[in-house]
């Protein structure tokens, strides 16, 4: 039996398919993203020391860039077309040019760095080197170390205050916080806090810092003006993440061993609410309007949206085996989530709470940054 091919019909079907793909891409393109602009996610892969660059309009990985062993602390520079990160095993900061997908600088910072922070104007980067008990300031334009300071034993994170004047460093083995001058890195004070301090959040007016304990169900509150400890606040559950509301009024703390979300009132330094979420909430990101918190449940493979104003949990979105780090695109309509178990990046449309796709990354992805350029 001879089959006759209707070329006109085939042509029409191909044309319709192409138009459909074009329409999908236009639908996925964020409203602010004019033609000629790009929206990319950069995922640090600890398994092979690379960063995967993902085009969030085409929904596909486009480059794999070697950056060094154990990449961590990945951040988008606020003013330059660059992604900065650290090699914990290599002891250096690296700078990735997003227009060429090439590493253009490696800057020695000391042994075992884990996180970096930028000054409010983006002129400096600050890194605590856990293995050498030091903190460095890097000029982002020249990519040179311009100041060095001493911290306590095993400094974990260095965070600069919103006014750009103070550096707050959590010293994990000392149970202290070092307060340094952000310009010179000269020591100003050492404040005792709860054991094994890790994450740091600073209020927008630079008046107080909140520091989580890595081993206890506590968060320390430090008065940065008087440079004293105000309280070690009992949480009732170990803190896994620390998300500050932009106006500084509340802290949101996912806690896997309580299966929920702890809400701290930053004015009264008290736990104000608790929201039961799921099996193992470990990380979260807040929408630009501060109305919805998207919590990663690593054990259940879900993203759990929480309406902050009424503390209401809505239907979870299934994304993979072990979702953790997440970020929202600048207009807040797309959520991207790193899955450290299934080695992929989930892309979610928040307006409909629906999974768009899963995009493969490198082995054991952990950190994530977004960049528009």
Secondary structure, 3 states (H helix, E strand, C coil): CCCCCCHHHHHHHHHHHHHHHHHHHHHHCCCCCCCCCCEEEEEEECCCCEEEEEECCCCEEEEEEECCCCEEEEEECCCCCEEEEEECCCCEEEEEECCCCEEEEEEECCCCEEEEEECCCCCEEEEEECCCCEEEEEECCCCEEEEEEECCCCEEEEEECCCCCEEEEEECCCCEEEEEECCCCCEEEEEECCCCEEEEEECCCCCEEEEEECCCCEEEEEECCCCEEEEEEECCCCCCCCEECCCCCEEEEEECCCCEEEEEECCCCEEEEEEECCCCEEEEEECCCCCEEEEEECCCCEEEEEECCCCEECCCEECCCCEEEEEECCCCCEEEEEECCCCEEEEEECCCCEEEEEEECCCCEEEEEEEEC
